[in-house]
Amino acid sequence: MPVDIRGCGTALVTPFKRDGSLDEAALRRLVQFQLREGIDFLVPCGTTGENPTLEHDEYLTVVRVAVEEAAGRVPVIAGVGGNNTKKVIENTREVRALDVQGVLAVAPYYNKPTQEGLYQHFKAIAESTDLPVVLYNVPGRTSSNIEPTTVARLSRIANIVAIKEASGSIVQQMEVLNSVEPGFVVLSGDDTFTFPLVALGGQGVVCTTSNQIPAQMCRLTHLLLQGQYDEARRLHFQLLPLMQANFIETNPIPVKAGLAMMGLIEEVYRLPLVPMKPENRAKLEKVMAALGLLERSAAV
């Protein structure tokens, strides 16, 4: 079951209503906005989607809605990750039945497996399914770093096809790029690292900022993939303030605040996430205004 996950994929937020329940209508609007703006693929139920706070039926609903709205136009790569291998395999089986095109599996958190444990965890997931598997390395959240030698081993498993690399280390990313099997896709998991990683041979980004500006983040990624670095560099620095503002507090707090400013969703979080500090909200609003995003709010 091959899948093309090069380019820019959006790590979708999960919209909630004022009463805290899942806002399915807003999710459908958000996915349609992404499709109109030319996104390359969609990643529901990851970190940005507040996955840990979703009830299981909500989780399946979010994935189902993304698949329904995408309608085969772009791949949907569902987040299935967790720190219980058996449960991740069950999640993978369930989203397989919803016709996703792949799964994103984060390194197990809290139980902090060894490198061999990480290898066996991802190997077991891959062997349980015919779906393409994308690894997700984000040690800042998991305290579990998938080291380049382990990524290289995993890249030899046929349906482990890519990694979302968010180690925060360009050196580690270079080592990954230099050690994986031919055809294995390395994606940035940090918006601000998209330029250097793709310039070094990466194939794109799983992006938070593309929730707000999918067309611009897609253009940046495509320019890089085409080797048009001068134009890409100008666009990178134009968009950099928003990429940075989206991480001024814990993701997805700022990006959800920004989407609410654009009129796309209600600004509702589930504990333990809380609204932005007023001074940080003012900084985000200033950045979004400079990019003309507040002016677009009536049209989206």
N, C-alpha and C positions, 0 to 999 in steps of 0.2 A: 504494500500500500504506500507508494511513493508520495511525497508531499514537498511542495516548494515553499520554504519558509525563509527565503532570502528577502532582503529589503526591510521595511519598517512594519512591525506588528505592534498593535496597541495592547498593553496590559490594562484591560478594561476595569474601570471602577464599577462598584455595585451600588446603584442608586437605592435609597430608602425613602419611604414616605415619612411625613412628620410624626406619625405614630410609631415609627421604627420598623414597620413591616417592609418587605421587599416591594420596590416600585417597578413592576414589570413594564408598565407603559413607558416610563422614562428610560428603562434599559433598551427597549425596542427603538426609541427615538435616538438614543446615543449610538446604537449599532448602525442605524440608517445614516446618521451623520458621518460616521466613519466610512461607510461604503461610498457615499456621495463624494467624499473628499479623497477617495482613491487609496485607502489603506491597503497594505499587502496581505496581512493576516491578522487574526484576532486571538487574544489570549484572555479568556475569562477565568475568574476564580483563582487568581494568583495573589501575591502580596497586595497589589493595588486594589484588588477586588475584595479586600477584607475577608478572605477565605476562612480564617480561624473562627469568625463569629457567625458564619452561615450555618443554619440548621441543614441537615442532609437533604431534605426535600427542597429547600431554597437553593442549595448548591446545584442540584439537578435541574431545577427550573432555570437558573441563570445560564447553564450550559445549553439547555434545550432552546431557550430564546435566542441565544447567539447563533446556534445552528440554523434555526428557522429563518431568522432575518438574513443571515448570510446567504442562505439558499444556494450554496455551492459556488458563489461568486469569489469568495476568498476562503482559505483554510481557517478552521477553528481549532486551536490547540488548547485543550482544557487543562487547567491546573488540577493535578491529582495528588500533590505531594503531602507528605506527613512524616511522622517518625515511627509509624507502625507499618512495616512492610506489607503485612497481610491486608491491612485496611487500604493501603495505596493500591494494591492489586485489585481489591474489590471495587474501589472507585474507578479504576481503569476499565474494568469490565462493564460497569454501569454506563460510563460515558461512551464507550465503544458502541453500546446499543443505541445511543442518541446520534450516531453518525458523525462524531468528531473526526477530524483528519489526523490528530496526533495528541499527545499528552505532554505536559510539562511537569517534571518531578523534581522538587527541591531536595537538597541534601537534608537528611534527618536532623532535627534540632533537639536540643536538650539532652538526649541520650548520648550525643557526641561519639559516634562510631569511629573506629580506626579506619585507615585507608582501605584495608581489606574488607571491613564491614561495609564501607561505602560501595565498594566494588560489588560485593555480593547482594546488597540491597538493590542497586540499579539493575544488576544482571537478572535478579529474580523478577523484577517488574517487566523487563524486556522479554523474558522467556514466557511470561504469562499472556502475551498479547501479540497480535500482528500489527498493531499500531506503531507508527514512528514515535520514538521517545526522545524528548529534549531534556537534557540535564539542566539543573538550575543551581548555580553556585553563588551563594550570597552569605559569606561567613559573618558579615556584620550583623546579620539577623539570626543565623543558625549556630554560630560558634563551631561550625564544621566546614572546613575548607577542603574541597575536592582538588587535590594537588594535580599538577600537570601530568605526572606519571600515571596517576589513576585515570584521568580523562583519556590519556592515550590508550590505556588498556580497554576502557569502555568503548572507545571509538572503533574497536575491532569487532564489536557485537553488531550484527547486521542492521537491526532496527533501532539502535541508538544512533541517531542521525545528527545531533546538534547539541550545543550547550549555550545556555544563557549565562554569560560570564560576568559576574558582578563582584569580583574579589576586591576591586578598587586598586589593583596592582597592575600597571601596564606591563611590568616585567613578567608577572605570572601569565598574563594574556599572551605575550609574545612566546613564552615557553609552550603554552597550549597550542598556539597556531603552528609552532615548529615541530610538534610531536604527534599530532593526531593523524589518522588515516586520510588519504586523499578523498575528497568529497564530503568529509565531515564539516558541518557548518558551525562556525563560531560567531555568536551574536553578542553584542554588547548588552549588558543588563543595567547599565548606567548611562543615562541619556548623554551626559557630558563627555563620555568616553567614545561616543559613536565615531567621531572624526578619526582619532588616532587608531582605533581598533580596525575600522574598515580600511584605512590607509595601509595598515600592516597586513591585510589579507582577510580580515573578517568579512562577513556577508550581510551584516545589518544590525538591527537593534530590536529588542523587545522594550517598548518605550512607554513611559508614563506621560510625558508631555504631549504625545500625539492624541491623548484624550481631548485636549483643547485645540491643538493645531495639527491634525493629521496630514493635511496637504503639505504643509511646510516641512514637517519632519520626514515625510516621504520624499519630498524633493531633495532635501539635504542628503538622505541616504542614497538616493538614486544617482545624484551627482558624484558622490564618493565612489559608488560602484562603477561608474563610467570613467573614473579617473579625472574628473573635471575639478581639480582641487582648488583652483583660485576662486571659482564661483562658489564652491562648497564652503570655502573658508569664510567668505563674506557672509554667507547665510548662517553658518555656525555661530559667528560672533553676534549676528543680529538676534538669534534665538537663544543664545547662551543665558541672558538674564532670566528668561522664563524657566529654562531648565534648572537653573540654580534656585529660583524662587520656589519651585515645586518641591524642593527638599529643604526649605528653611525650617520646617518642622517635619515630623515623621510622616512619610508617605503612607496613605494617600490623603492626609489632611489638607495640604495646600491645593492639590489638583482638584479635589472635590469642591473646595471653596471657589476655585477659579471657574469650574463648570457651572456652579450655582450663579456666579456673576454673569455668565453667558446665557443664563436662562435654560440650561439643558437639564439640570437636576435640582432637587432640593438639597440644601446643605445639611445632611443628616449623617451622623456617624453612629457606630455602635461602640459602647465601652469595651475596652479601655481607651479608645480614641475619643478625643474631645475637640471642640472647635479651636481655631487658631487664636493666638494672642492678638489683641487689637493692633499692636505695632507691626506684627508680621503680616497681618491681613492688609494693612495699609501699603506695605512694601509690595506685596503681590498685586494689589489693585493698580498700583502705579506702573508696574511692569506690563500688566495686561493692557492698560490704557495706552501705553506707548506703542504697543503692537496693534492697536485698533481692535482688540478683541471685545471690549465693552461696547463698542459701536455696533458690533455684529450681533449682539445678544438678541435684538428684536427679530433678526432674520433667520436664526438657526432653528 
